[in-house]
Amino acid sequence: MTVERVGVSFEPDLLSKFDELIKKKGYENRSEAIRDLVRKYLIENEIEEEGKVIGTITIIYDHEVSNVTDKLLHIQHHHYTEIFSTTHVHVNEHRCLEVIIVRGEAKNVRRLADNIKAIKGVKHGELVLTKTSI
């Protein structure tokens, strides 16, 4: 593989913080860390547009809040084509964690995640996506 060299300028404080972070994350050098950041940025930009994606929706919810479980099941059944799998974990007597593995068109998966996060009783939700073609 051929590579091209480019120069990047950093303020000393920013470079020091970056060096600490990449050391903590286990990178062997700055170049690989910067390449990973650029890849991530490019993928996120492509996903914002449109196309096929795969990823997860992770939520924490209080199962005792009025009909939250029923609402979650209803939405998930309505979006069965985007949902590949779910994992349910009991965090404590009241809270549950669910990880929903999703795939499909970016706009449909985003709509599903937004609908789930908007349900009363869902305390936190996070959508993480990547392209299926990377």
Secondary structure, DSSP 8 states (H G I E B T S, - for coil): -----------HHHHHHHHHHHHHHT-SSHHHHHHHHHHHHHHHHHHHH-SEEEEEEEEEEETTSTTHHHHHHHHHHHTTTTEEEEEEEE-SSSEEEEEEEEEEEHHHHHHHHHHHHTSTTEEEEEEEEEETT-
